[in-house]
Amino acid sequence: MNKFTLEKLEFNKIINMLTKECSSSLGQEKAQGLEPILDYEQIVLWQEETSEGVLIRRFEPQIPLGGLVDTRSSIRKAEMGGLLEA
């Protein structure tokens, strides 16, 4: 999708609104990296995942997500054979 179309659709505003709804820095980072796609099968898959999340949220509105921690640096360290500390 070209830059002009994204500007007309105010895509950056949508991404900013989505980012504000994220409850973790990981989610915010993921939201900021989103871009439009044209792959129909991927779109359907993501829509199904979104629908599933909405359904879960409807039945359990107070899902505790506050304790999410970014473990990527620990995973990288472990992949390189390093020891992890508790």
MODELLER restraints for C-alpha pairs under 7 A, 6 or more apart:
rsr = mdl.restraints
at = mdl.atoms
rsr.add(forms.Gaussian(group=physical.xy_distance, feature=features.Distance(at['CA:15:A'], at['CA:31:A']), mean=6.47, stdev=0.5))
rsr.add(forms.Gaussian(group=physical.xy_distance, feature=features.Distance(at['CA:15:A'], at['CA:32:A']), mean=6.30, stdev=0.5))
rsr.add(forms.Gaussian(group=physical.xy_distance, feature=features.Distance(at['CA:18:A'], at['CA:31:A']), mean=6.61, stdev=0.5))
rsr.add(forms.Gaussian(group=physical.xy_distance, feature=features.Distance(at['CA:19:A'], at['CA:28:A']), mean=4.97, stdev=0.5))
rsr.add(forms.Gaussian(group=physical.xy_distance, feature=features.Distance(at['CA:19:A'], at['CA:31:A']), mean=5.61, stdev=0.5))
rsr.add(forms.Gaussian(group=physical.xy_distance, feature=features.Distance(at['CA:19:A'], at['CA:32:A']), mean=6.68, stdev=0.5))
rsr.add(forms.Gaussian(group=physical.xy_distance, feature=features.Distance(at['CA:22:A'], at['CA:28:A']), mean=5.53, stdev=0.5))
rsr.add(forms.Gaussian(group=physical.xy_distance, feature=features.Distance(at['CA:23:A'], at['CA:65:A']), mean=6.99, stdev=0.5))
rsr.add(forms.Gaussian(group=physical.xy_distance, feature=features.Distance(at['CA:23:A'], at['CA:66:A']), mean=6.85, stdev=0.5))
rsr.add(forms.Gaussian(group=physical.xy_distance, feature=features.Distance(at['CA:24:A'], at['CA:68:A']), mean=6.74, stdev=0.5))
rsr.add(forms.Gaussian(group=physical.xy_distance, feature=features.Distance(at['CA:26:A'], at['CA:70:A']), mean=6.68, stdev=0.5))
rsr.add(forms.Gaussian(group=physical.xy_distance, feature=features.Distance(at['CA:74:A'], at['CA:84:A']), mean=6.75, stdev=0.5))
rsr.add(forms.Gaussian(group=physical.xy_distance, feature=features.Distance(at['CA:78:A'], at['CA:84:A']), mean=6.70, stdev=0.5))
